[in-house]
Amino acid sequence: MTIFETKVNRYGENAAAFKEENMVVLFGNNAPADLADFCYIIDINPINGEIEVGDILSLDDTEYSITAVGNVVKINLTNLGHITLNFNGETEAEIAGTLYVERKGIVNLEEGSVVKITKKS
């Protein structure tokens, strides 16, 4: 079951810089100008259900197991399209607006890339 799905509309000049820190920053089309340069800009779409540990984040065709969910991820994704994806495999959410996933290489996101969260099977 798909919980959330969107696509990358554009990305800021410095968006890929966070990959060195194992992070990707998503923000809806309403991203403030001073932040947009560091973000992948996405459509804000509804969330169907809860995002939980063990669910799957897909970036295009690459899947990542979700290891921790910050307590404002759902609210921020719903209202702003703004969360940070952290690819460090942490099992405790230290930052409220961050979705943590398994440590694995981060794919290159481009315009049209699909970001999806699905329920574990």
C-alpha positions in Angstrom: 0.0 0.0 0.0 1.3 3.4 -0.9 1.4 5.9 2.0 2.8 8.8 0.1 4.0 9.6 -3.4 5.3 12.7 -5.1 7.8 13.8 -7.7 10.8 16.1 -7.7 9.8 19.3 -9.7 13.1 21.0 -9.5 16.1 21.2 -7.1 18.2 24.0 -5.8 21.8 24.7 -6.9 23.2 23.3 -3.6 20.7 20.5 -3.0 23.2 17.7 -3.7 25.6 19.2 -1.1 23.8 17.4 1.7 24.5 14.0 0.2 28.0 14.2 1.7 26.2 14.4 5.1 24.0 11.4 4.1 21.0 13.7 3.9 18.4 14.9 1.3 16.1 17.8 2.1 12.6 17.8 0.6 10.4 20.9 0.5 7.1 21.7 -1.2 6.7 24.3 -3.9 6.3 27.0 -1.2 9.9 26.7 0.0 11.3 30.0 1.2 13.8 31.4 -1.3 16.7 31.2 1.1 16.1 27.5 1.7 15.1 26.4 -1.8 18.7 26.4 -3.0 19.4 23.5 -0.6 16.2 21.5 -1.3 14.6 19.1 -3.7 11.2 20.8 -4.5 8.3 18.4 -4.5 4.5 18.4 -4.9 2.7 18.4 -1.5 0.4 15.4 -1.7 -1.9 13.7 0.9 -0.5 11.0 3.2 -2.5 7.8 3.5 -1.9 6.3 6.9 1.0 6.4 9.3 4.7 6.2 8.4 6.3 3.5 10.6 9.7 1.8 11.1 10.0 -1.0 8.6 8.1 0.8 5.9 9.9 1.5 2.6 11.1 4.7 1.2 11.7 4.5 -2.6 13.7 7.0 -4.6 13.0 6.2 -8.2 13.8 2.4 -8.2 16.0 2.2 -5.1 14.4 1.1 -1.9 15.4 2.0 1.7 14.1 0.5 4.9 12.8 3.2 7.3 14.6 2.9 10.6 13.2 5.8 12.6 10.5 8.5 12.1 10.6 11.9 13.7 7.4 12.9 15.5 6.6 15.8 13.1 7.5 14.0 9.8 3.8 13.4 8.9 2.7 16.9 9.9 5.5 18.6 8.0 5.2 16.4 4.9 1.4 17.1 4.9 1.6 20.8 5.4 4.9 21.9 3.9 6.2 18.9 2.0 9.3 19.5 4.1 11.3 16.7 5.7 14.9 15.6 5.8 15.8 12.1 4.7 18.8 10.9 6.7 20.6 7.8 5.3 22.5 6.9 8.5 20.4 4.0 9.7 19.7 5.5 13.2 17.0 3.7 15.1 16.0 6.7 17.3 14.7 9.9 15.7 16.9 12.6 17.2 15.4 15.4 15.0 11.6 15.7 14.8 11.3 16.5 11.1 13.6 13.8 9.9 12.9 10.4 8.4 15.8 8.0 9.0 16.5 5.1 6.6 19.1 2.4 6.3 22.7 3.4 5.5 23.0 2.8 1.8 24.2 4.9 -1.2 21.9 7.8 -2.1 20.6 7.9 -5.7 20.9 11.0 -7.7 17.5 12.7 -7.7 16.6 14.7 -10.8 13.5 16.6 -12.1 10.8 13.9 -12.4 12.3 11.5 -9.8 9.7 9.7 -7.8 9.7 9.7 -4.0 7.4 7.1 -2.5 6.7 5.6 0.9 5.0 2.2 1.1 3.9 -0.1 3.9 6.1 -3.0 4.6 4.8 -6.2 3.1 
